Amino acid sequence: MKPIHFLAIAAALVVLASLPVWANQGVTFIVGLALVEAVFALSWNLLFGFTGMASFGHAAFFAIGGYLCGAGLRYATGVPFLALLGGAGALGALTAFLVGLVALRRSSGIHFAILTLALSEVLRVLIAYSTALGREDGLSAIPRPAVNLGVARLDLTSGQSYYWFLLVASALLAWVLWLVAKGPLGRVLQTIRQDPERAAFMGVDVWRYRLGAFTLSGAVAAVSGALYAPWAQIITPDSAHWIHSTQPMLASLLGGAQSFWGPVIGTILFTAINYATRTLIGLSEIVIGVVLLVIVLSAPSGVMGLLRRFESRRNRPAAAAGGGARVRAATVPTPAGEA
C-alpha cells in the first residue's frame, strides 16, 4: 500500500470515529448503515472481482446473519453478542459451502448467478411465513447488546457506543479481506478469474478455490447482516430480496470491481446520492442510474479506474521530462580536455 493511500485511510477513520461528536443522530445512523453496506459489498466483490463469479442472491447470507443475531438478542439474552457474530459467520459459511458444493461443480457463470438468486428468494418466502421470525413484519425492537470481554464490559446499548463498535468491526473485516486479496490466495483467485483453463493446466484446483472464496464471501456477508440488525434494531424479509442483492453489485460497478476499495467508494457514492436526494421521491434512483450510465460509458473500470487514469496522465509529463533530460545529458558533447 502506498503511503498516500495509508494516510487517506487513516484520515477517513479519524473523521468517521469523530462523527458522533459533531454530527447529528440522523447522519450518524446513515453512516453506520453505509459501513454495513460497504462490508457487504466487499464480501460480494471478493467473489466477483477475484473469481469472476457473480452472485445474484448474496442478500440471502446477509439475511441469515441478520436474523440469527436479531433472534438471538431478542429471545436468547444469555448468549454473548460476540458468539452471535461468530455463529452468524459460521452459518453463512456453512450455507455458502453447501450451496457451492452443488452450484460450483455443476454450473458456472449465469447458471451460478440464477441458482444464488433462487436461494435468496426461497429464503425470503420461508422467512415471510415464519411466525417466530415475525412473518412479513420481521423482527423489530431488537435490543443493542453489551459485550463482556472478561476484564472489561462494553455497553453498546447507546447508539454512539454501538456506532464505534460497528466502525471497529467494519475496519477489521475490511483489513482481513484486504490481507486475503493481497496474499497468495488473492493472487491465485485473480489467476483463475483471468483464465480458469490455464490455471487448471498449471495445477490449480479451480473448483476448490472458487468454493473457498464463495464460503468466505458468504461468511463475511452474514457477519455484515449480524452487525446491521442491532444497529437498525429491525430485520425484515426484504433483507433477503433480490433487490438488496443488487446494492453490492452496483456499488462495485460504480467504484470499480477490479479494485479492492472500489466497492467502498461505490457505497460512499450511493449513500451520498441517497442522502442528497432524500426529500425528492424517486429522484435518487434516477440520479444513481445517470451516474452509473456515465461511469460505465466513460470508465468501465469505475471511479477507481478514473483515478488511476488521472494519476497515470499526471505522472506521464514528469516521466517524459525526466527522460528528455537524460537524453539531453547523453547528447551534450564532452570537451576534449575532459575526455
C-alpha positions in Angstrom: 0.0 0.0 0.0 1.3 3.4 -1.0 1.9 5.9 1.9 -0.6 8.3 0.4 -3.3 5.6 0.5 -2.4 4.7 4.0 -2.7 8.4 5.1 -6.1 8.6 3.3 -7.4 5.6 5.1 -6.2 6.9 8.5 -7.7 10.3 7.9 -11.0 8.7 6.9 -11.0 6.6 10.1 -10.4 9.6 12.2 -13.3 11.5 10.6 -15.6 8.5 11.0 -14.6 8.0 14.6 -15.3 11.6 15.5 -18.6 11.7 13.6 -20.9 11.2 16.7 -19.3 14.2 18.3 -20.1 16.8 15.7 -22.8 15.2 13.5 -26.5 14.7 14.4 -28.0 11.3 15.1 -29.6 11.0 11.6 -26.3 11.4 9.8 -24.5 9.0 12.2 -27.2 6.4 11.6 -26.9 6.7 7.8 -23.1 6.4 8.0 -23.5 3.3 10.2 -25.7 1.8 7.5 -23.1 2.7 4.9 -20.4 0.9 7.0 -22.5 -2.3 6.9 -23.2 -2.0 3.2 -19.5 -1.4 2.5 -18.6 -4.6 4.2 -21.4 -6.4 2.4 -20.2 -5.0 -0.9 -16.6 -6.1 -0.2 -17.8 -9.6 0.5 -19.6 -9.7 -2.8 -16.7 -8.3 -4.7 -14.3 -10.9 -3.2 -16.3 -13.4 -5.3 -16.8 -11.3 -8.4 -13.7 -9.2 -8.6 -11.3 -12.0 -7.8 -13.0 -15.1 -9.4 -15.3 -13.5 -12.0 -18.4 -15.2 -10.5 -21.5 -13.1 -9.8 -23.9 -14.0 -7.0 -27.3 -12.6 -7.7 -28.7 -13.8 -4.3 -26.0 -12.6 -1.9 -28.6 -10.9 0.2 -29.5 -14.4 1.5 -26.3 -14.6 3.5 -26.9 -11.0 4.8 -30.4 -12.1 6.0 -29.1 -15.3 7.6 -26.7 -13.3 9.7 -29.2 -10.6 10.5 -32.0 -12.9 11.6 -29.7 -15.2 13.6 -28.3 -12.2 15.5 -31.7 -10.4 15.8 -33.4 -13.6 17.1 -30.6 -14.3 19.5 -30.7 -10.8 21.0 -34.4 -10.9 21.4 -35.0 -14.5 22.5 -31.7 -15.8 23.9 -30.5 -12.9 26.1 -27.9 -15.1 27.8 -25.9 -15.7 24.6 -22.9 -13.4 24.2 -23.1 -11.0 21.3 -19.6 -12.0 20.0 -20.8 -15.6 20.0 -23.8 -14.5 17.9 -21.5 -12.7 15.4 -19.3 -15.8 15.2 -22.4 -18.0 14.8 -23.7 -15.8 12.0 -20.4 -16.1 10.2 -20.3 -19.8 10.7 -23.9 -20.3 9.5 -23.2 -18.1 6.4 -20.1 -20.0 5.6 -21.8 -23.4 6.0 -24.7 -22.3 3.8 -22.4 -21.0 1.1 -20.3 -24.2 1.3 -23.3 -26.4 0.9 -24.7 -24.4 -2.0 -21.3 -24.2 -3.6 -20.8 -27.9 -3.4 -23.7 -28.3 -5.8 -23.7 -25.0 -7.7 -20.0 -24.7 -8.5 -19.4 -28.2 -9.5 -22.3 -28.4 -11.9 -22.6 -24.9 -13.2 -20.8 -21.5 -13.5 -21.4 -18.1 -15.0 -25.1 -17.2 -15.4 -26.3 -20.6 -14.1 -24.5 -19.9 -10.8 -26.0 -16.4 -10.6 -29.5 -17.8 -11.1 -29.0 -20.5 -8.5 -28.0 -18.0 -5.9 -30.9 -15.8 -6.9 -33.3 -18.7 -6.3 -31.7 -19.3 -2.9 -32.4 -15.8 -1.8 -36.0 -15.8 -3.0 -36.7 -19.2 -1.3 -35.2 -17.9 1.9 -37.3 -14.7 1.7 -40.5 -16.7 1.3 -39.6 -19.0 4.2 -38.9 -16.1 6.5 -42.2 -14.4 5.4 -44.1 -17.5 6.5 -42.3 -18.0 9.8 -44.2 -16.8 12.8 -41.1 -16.9 15.1 -39.3 -14.6 12.7 -42.2 -12.1 12.5 -43.5 -13.0 9.1 -43.7 -10.0 6.7 -43.1 -7.6 9.5 -39.8 -9.1 10.5 -38.1 -8.8 13.9 -38.4 -5.4 15.5 -37.3 -3.8 18.7 -34.0 -5.7 18.6 -32.0 -4.7 21.6 -28.5 -3.5 21.3 -26.1 -5.7 23.3 -23.4 -5.4 25.9 -20.1 -7.2 25.3 -18.4 -8.9 28.2 -14.6 -9.2 27.5 -13.8 -10.7 30.8 -11.6 -7.9 32.1 -14.0 -5.2 30.8 -17.6 -4.8 29.8 -18.6 -2.8 26.8 -22.1 -1.3 27.0 -23.3 -1.0 23.4 -26.9 -0.1 24.2 -26.5 3.5 23.1 -26.3 4.5 19.5 -23.0 6.2 19.9 -21.2 3.3 21.6 -22.6 0.8 19.1 -21.5 3.1 16.2 -17.9 3.0 17.4 -18.1 -0.8 17.8 -19.5 -1.0 14.2 -16.7 1.1 12.9 -14.0 -1.0 14.5 -15.7 -4.3 13.4 -16.1 -3.0 9.8 -12.4 -1.9 9.7 -11.3 -5.3 11.0 -13.3 -7.1 8.4 -12.1 -4.9 5.6 -8.5 -5.5 6.8 -8.9 -9.2 6.8 -10.4 -9.2 3.3 -7.5 -6.9 2.2 -5.0 -9.4 3.6 -6.8 -12.2 1.7 -6.9 -10.2 -1.5 -3.3 -9.2 -1.5 -2.0 -12.5 -0.3 -1.3 -15.8 -2.1 -4.9 -16.7 -2.1 -5.9 -13.5 -3.8 -3.2 -13.9 -6.5 -4.5 -17.5 -7.2 -8.1 -16.2 -7.4 -7.1 -13.5 -9.8 -5.3 -16.1 -12.0 -8.5 -18.1 -12.0 -10.5 -15.1 -13.0 -8.3 -14.2 -15.9 -8.0 -17.7 -17.3 -9.6 -20.7 -15.5 -8.4 -23.2 -18.1 -4.8 -22.0 -17.9 -5.0 -22.1 -14.1 -6.2 -25.7 -14.1 -3.4 -26.6 -16.6 -0.9 -25.1 -14.1 -2.3 -27.5 -11.4 -4.6 -25.1 -9.6 -7.8 -26.8 -8.3 -10.2 -24.2 -9.7 -13.3 -25.7 -8.2 -11.8 -25.9 -4.7 -10.5 -22.3 -4.7 -13.9 -21.0 -6.0 -15.6 -22.9 -3.3 -13.3 -21.4 -0.7 -13.9 -17.9 -2.0 -17.6 -18.4 -2.0 -17.6 -19.7 1.5 -15.5 -16.8 2.8 -17.7 -14.4 0.9 -20.9 -15.9 2.5 -19.4 -15.7 6.0 -18.5 -12.0 5.7 -21.9 -11.2 4.2 -23.6 -12.9 7.1 -21.5 -11.0 9.7 -22.4 -7.8 8.0 -26.1 -8.7 8.4 -25.5 -9.6 12.1 -23.9 -6.2 12.6 -26.8 -4.5 10.9 -29.6 -6.0 13.0 -28.7 -4.3 16.3 -27.9 -1.0 14.5 -31.2 -0.7 12.7 -33.0 -2.6 15.5 -35.1 -4.3 12.9 -34.7 -7.0 10.2 -37.3 -7.9 7.6 -37.7 -10.4 4.8 -36.7 -7.6 2.4 -33.1 -8.0 3.6 -33.1 -11.3 1.5 -34.8 -9.7 -1.5 -33.0 -9.8 -4.8 -33.2 -6.0 -4.9 -30.9 -5.9 -1.9 -28.5 -8.2 -3.7 -28.1 -5.6 -6.4 -26.7 -3.0 -4.0 -23.2 -4.6 -3.7 -23.2 -5.2 -7.4 -23.9 -1.6 -8.3 -21.5 -0.3 -5.6 -18.8 -2.5 -7.1 -19.5 -1.3 -10.6 -19.6 2.4 -9.5 -16.4 2.2 -7.5 -14.6 -0.3 -9.7 -14.8 -4.1 -9.3 -11.1 -4.5 -10.3 -10.0 -2.5 -7.2 -10.3 -3.8 -3.7 -11.5 -0.4 -2.4 -13.9 0.1 -5.4 -17.0 -1.3 -3.5 -16.3 1.1 -0.6 -16.1 4.1 -3.0 -19.3 2.9 -4.7 -21.1 2.6 -1.4 -20.0 6.2 -0.4 -21.4 7.4 -3.7 -24.7 5.6 -3.2 -25.0 6.9 0.4 -24.2 10.5 -0.7 -26.7 10.5 -3.6 -29.5 8.9 -1.4 -28.9 11.5 1.3 -28.7 14.4 -1.0 -32.0 13.4 -2.7 -33.8 12.0 0.3 -36.6 14.6 0.1 -37.2 14.0 -3.6 -39.1 10.8 -4.0 -37.8 8.7 -6.9 -35.0 11.1 -7.8 -32.3 9.2 -6.1 -32.9 6.2 -8.4 -32.7 8.4 -11.4 -29.5 10.1 -10.3 -27.9 6.8 -9.5 -28.9 5.5 -12.9 -27.5 8.5 -14.7 -24.2 8.4 -12.7 -23.9 4.6 -13.3 -24.5 5.1 -17.0 -21.9 7.9 -17.3 -19.3 5.9 -15.4 -19.9 2.7 -17.4 -19.6 4.6 -20.7 -16.7 6.8 -19.7 -14.8 4.4 -17.4 -15.9 0.7 -17.4 -13.4 0.2 -14.5 -15.4 2.5 -12.3 -14.3 5.5 -10.2 -11.1 3.9 -9.1 -10.3 3.3 -12.8 -10.8 7.0 -13.5 -8.5 7.9 -10.6 -5.8 5.6 -11.9 -6.1 7.1 -15.4 -5.8 10.6 -14.0 -2.8 9.6 -11.9 -1.1 8.0 -14.9 -1.7 11.1 -17.0 -0.3 13.3 -14.3 2.8 11.2 -13.9 3.4 10.9 -17.7 4.7 14.5 -18.3 7.1 14.2 -15.3 8.4 10.9 -16.7 8.7 12.4 -20.2 10.6 15.4 -18.8 12.9 13.2 -16.9 13.6 11.1 -19.9 14.2 14.1 -22.1 16.7 15.5 -19.5 18.6 12.2 -19.6 18.7 12.2 -23.4 20.0 15.8 -23.5 22.6 14.9 -20.9 23.7 12.0 -23.0 24.0 14.0 -26.2 25.9 17.0 -24.8 29.4 16.8 -26.3 32.2 16.3 -23.8 35.2 18.8 -24.1 38.3 17.2 -25.4 40.3 18.1 -22.4 37.8 16.3 -20.2 37.7 13.1 -22.3 
